[in-house]
Amino acid sequence: NAGVTQTPKFRVLKTGQSMTLLCAQDMNHEYMYWYRQDPGMGLRLIHYSVGEGTTAKGEVPDGYNVSRLKKQNFLLGLESAAPSQTSVYFCASNRQGATEAFFGQGTRLTVV
Amino acid sequence: DQQVKQNSPSLSVQEGRISILNCDYTNSMFDYFLWYKKYPAEGPTFLISISSIKDKNEDGRFTVFLNKSAKHLSLHIVPSQPGDSAVYFCAATTEDYQLIWGAGTKLIIKP
């Protein structure tokens, strides 16, 4: 059971570089989310999607873009990375109407 | 303004005793409250939830209590085991199923 898979697990970027984080889920879930977790804080929602082809902004969307071209994949893009985007990023998914979400293992991103 | 607050960054409990983790919230419109457990280098995993129309939910060693008038919920773990050492997050669902998270409480179970 793969569940929710995030790639890559670790990445170091230089300021101004771009990258894409990939999230894939094999549970046929409608909803997918991208969160970031910073020390001393809970998870903060960046963007989310309620279905293929739809995305919406969360609490902290600035500096990020997302795409959900296929139901099983949710991509998070950083166009011009900044040190403030150094964080651990988590992807999650759940069924429509379900309260429980399933999380990937996280991506530790450092921007220098 | 934090809508979900976990005011204790850490908690240390003796193995075999009861662990009580607390969570406060400000939005009376939250539908569900959930507890997630997180080990280092892993994503959070769902532990237990409670509907806003209930005041207690139990699952094995884990019980969640909800006090709506005080906007407070707590997670009780009895008896505490070494494998319970982790960070515990309280979260609440909004009407459109977004999750609002607390900052987490690190639980340390001492042998």
Interface residues (C-beta under 8 A of the other chain):
Chain A: V4 Y31 Y33 Y35 G40 M41 G42 L43 R44 L45 Y48 G58 F90 A92 N94 Q96 G97 T99 E100 A101 F102 F103 G104 Q105 G106
Chain B: V4 Q6 P9 D31 Y32 L34 A41 E42 G43 P44 T45 F46 S49 F89 A91 T93 Y97 Q98 L99 W101 G102 A103 G104
